[in-house]
Each structure stands twice: as C-alpha cells, then as structure tokens.
Amino acid sequence: MTSAELLTDAFGRVRDEIHAAVDGLTVEQLAFRVDADANSIAWLCWHLTRVQDDHLADAFGLTQVWASYSDRFGLPFATEEIGYGQNSKEVAEVRAPAELLTEYYDAVHERTLRLVAGITDPDLSRIVDERWDPPVTLSVRLVSVISDCLQHAGQAAFVRGILLRRD
C-alpha cells in the first residue's frame, strides 16, 4: 500500500463516520446537546470539516472549500472560524440540516482525495507550517487532521447513540 492509498483509506473512514452520524436526523436532533455545554452532532461535523478544509487548504496553498458554503450555513462567525475554542453559545449557533453538513464534508473530502492521490513518500517531509518548533511536516499535519476528525466523528456517533436511546 502506498502513502497515497493509506491516506485515501483513512480519509474515507472519516467520511463514512460523518454520514453514519447524521443520517436520517432532523435539524433539531443534530442540534441536541447532552448538556448545556456539550457539543452537538451538527457542531462536531461542521467543526471537523472546517479543520480538514482549513488545514489541507493551507498545506497545499489553496483557497478553502468553505468559501462556497459559508453563506449557506449562515453562521455569525468570521469566515476563517473553524470552531477551535468556541464557547457554549457559539456551539449552539451551529444548526444545519444533515444534507448540508454532508454536502460540505463531501466537497472537502473529494478535494482531499485529489490532493492526497499524488502524494509520495518524499512529499511527506515537506514543511507546511513553520510557526511550531519543530516545524510541522505534511505527514504530521495529515495524521493530525485524520486523528482530530476521527475523534470528533466518534463523539458525534456517541451523541447520536444517546439521542436515539432517549427518543
């Protein structure tokens, strides 16, 4: 298996988990929070998509896919907002139908697959962020994004499980 195939598989697992987490849920169900300060499925899916979109666009010097979706979400956040460090009130602002959440994720996913398809082992050592010590390589950035996305997808699945058991 090549590096590109491995990355394609990993990002495909994120996509599968996102679709499973939101499938068949209403806007109200997607906004359900286990308690007043917990993250909703909608916020978790939006946030992980924003992180993937932001971090890969930056690593490859591209404009984010979000530019085509921000108006449709209608969120009261700055365009560059990805959800990191948001408070409870801001989390509650993220309300969207499953179709919009998956459409945005799928657009980011398709771009991601195009980007990783051409990656070779030597590409993985390319520095993509010099703001850290040590500087972040493409491999570290990709693994970080996959890890973050799978953690949040798992949290969304957990919230879905609680939601469906109480309804």
C-alpha positions as CSV (number, residue, x, y, z in Angstrom):
1,M,0.0,0.0,0.0
2,T,1.3,3.4,-0.9
3,S,1.2,6.5,1.3
4,A,-1.5,7.9,-1.0
5,E,-3.6,4.8,-0.7
6,L,-3.2,4.8,3.1
7,L,-4.3,8.4,3.3
8,T,-7.2,7.8,1.0
9,D,-8.4,4.9,3.2
10,A,-8.1,7.0,6.4
11,F,-10.0,9.9,5.0
12,G,-12.6,7.5,3.6
13,R,-13.2,6.3,7.1
14,V,-13.9,9.8,8.3
15,R,-16.4,10.3,5.5
16,D,-18.2,7.0,6.4
17,E,-18.4,8.1,10.1
18,I,-19.8,11.5,9.2
19,H,-22.5,10.1,7.0
20,A,-23.4,7.5,9.7
21,A,-23.6,10.1,12.4
22,V,-26.0,12.4,10.7
23,D,-28.1,10.0,8.6
24,G,-31.8,10.5,9.0
25,L,-31.6,13.1,11.7
26,T,-33.6,16.3,11.8
27,V,-32.0,19.8,12.4
28,E,-33.4,19.6,15.9
29,Q,-31.8,16.2,16.5
30,L,-28.5,17.4,15.1
31,A,-28.5,20.3,17.5
32,F,-29.2,18.1,20.5
33,R,-26.7,18.5,23.3
34,V,-26.2,16.0,26.1
35,D,-26.0,19.0,28.5
36,A,-25.9,22.8,28.2
37,D,-22.1,22.9,27.5
38,A,-21.7,19.8,25.3
39,N,-21.1,19.8,21.6
40,S,-23.9,18.9,19.2
41,I,-23.6,16.5,16.3
42,A,-24.1,19.4,13.9
43,W,-21.2,21.4,15.6
44,L,-18.9,18.4,15.7
45,C,-19.4,17.6,12.0
46,W,-19.1,21.3,11.0
47,H,-16.0,21.7,13.1
48,L,-14.2,18.6,11.9
49,T,-15.0,19.6,8.3
50,R,-13.7,23.1,8.9
51,V,-10.5,21.7,10.4
52,Q,-9.9,19.4,7.4
53,D,-10.8,22.1,4.9
54,D,-8.6,24.8,6.6
55,H,-5.6,22.6,7.3
56,L,-5.4,20.9,3.9
57,A,-6.0,24.2,2.0
58,D,-3.2,25.7,4.0
59,A,-0.8,22.8,3.5
60,F,-1.4,22.8,-0.3
61,G,-1.7,26.6,-0.7
62,L,-5.3,26.6,-1.8
63,T,-8.5,28.5,-1.1
64,Q,-10.8,26.7,1.3
65,V,-13.9,25.0,0.1
66,W,-15.7,26.9,2.8
67,A,-15.8,29.9,0.6
68,S,-18.6,28.2,-1.4
69,Y,-20.5,27.1,1.7
70,S,-20.3,29.8,4.4
71,D,-23.3,31.8,3.1
72,R,-25.4,28.7,3.0
73,F,-24.6,27.9,6.7
74,G,-25.4,31.5,7.7
75,L,-23.3,31.3,10.8
76,P,-22.5,34.5,12.7
77,F,-18.8,33.7,12.8
78,A,-15.8,35.2,10.9
79,T,-15.2,33.4,7.6
80,E,-11.9,32.0,8.9
81,E,-13.5,30.5,12.1
82,I,-13.0,26.7,12.4
83,G,-14.6,26.2,15.8
84,Y,-11.4,25.8,17.9
85,G,-12.0,27.2,21.4
86,Q,-15.6,28.2,20.8
87,N,-17.8,28.7,23.8
88,S,-21.2,27.1,24.5
89,K,-23.2,29.9,23.0
90,E,-21.2,29.7,19.8
91,V,-21.6,25.9,19.6
92,A,-25.4,26.4,19.8
93,E,-25.3,28.7,16.8
94,V,-24.4,25.8,14.5
95,R,-27.7,24.4,13.2
96,A,-27.8,22.8,9.8
97,P,-29.6,20.0,8.0
98,A,-27.8,16.7,7.5
99,E,-27.8,17.2,3.8
100,L,-25.8,20.5,4.1
101,L,-23.4,19.0,6.6
102,T,-22.7,16.0,4.3
103,E,-22.6,18.1,1.2
104,Y,-19.9,20.4,2.6
105,Y,-18.0,17.4,4.0
106,D,-18.2,15.5,0.7
107,A,-16.8,18.6,-1.2
108,V,-13.9,18.8,1.2
109,H,-13.4,15.0,1.1
110,E,-13.3,15.0,-2.7
111,R,-10.7,17.7,-2.7
112,T,-8.8,15.9,-0.1
113,L,-8.7,12.7,-2.2
114,R,-7.4,14.6,-5.2
115,L,-4.7,16.2,-3.0
116,V,-3.5,13.0,-1.4
117,A,-3.7,10.9,-4.5
118,G,-0.4,12.3,-5.8
119,I,1.5,12.2,-2.5
120,T,4.7,10.3,-2.5
121,D,6.9,9.4,0.5
122,P,9.3,12.3,-0.1
123,D,6.4,14.7,-0.1
124,L,5.6,13.8,3.5
125,S,8.7,15.5,4.8
126,R,7.8,18.9,3.3
127,I,7.4,21.7,5.9
128,V,3.9,23.1,5.8
129,D,3.9,25.2,9.0
130,E,6.9,27.0,10.4
131,R,5.0,28.5,13.3
132,W,5.8,25.5,15.5
133,D,9.1,24.2,16.9
134,P,9.8,21.8,15.4
135,P,8.1,22.9,12.1
136,V,5.2,20.8,11.0
137,T,5.7,18.5,8.1
138,L,2.9,17.4,5.7
139,S,2.9,13.9,7.3
140,V,2.4,15.3,10.8
141,R,-0.4,17.7,9.5
142,L,-2.2,14.9,7.7
143,V,-2.1,12.5,10.6
144,S,-3.2,15.3,13.0
145,V,-6.2,16.1,10.8
146,I,-7.2,12.4,10.5
147,S,-6.8,11.9,14.2
148,D,-8.9,15.1,15.0
149,C,-11.6,14.2,12.5
150,L,-11.9,10.6,13.7
151,Q,-12.1,11.7,17.3
152,H,-14.9,14.2,16.6
153,A,-16.7,11.7,14.3
154,G,-16.6,9.3,17.2
155,Q,-18.0,11.9,19.5
156,A,-20.8,12.6,17.1
157,A,-21.6,8.9,16.9
158,F,-21.7,8.8,20.7
159,V,-24.1,11.8,20.9
160,R,-26.3,10.1,18.2
161,G,-26.4,6.9,20.3
162,I,-27.6,8.9,23.4
163,L,-30.1,10.9,21.4
164,L,-31.7,7.8,19.7
165,R,-31.9,5.9,23.0
166,R,-33.8,8.7,24.7
167,D,-36.2,9.4,21.8
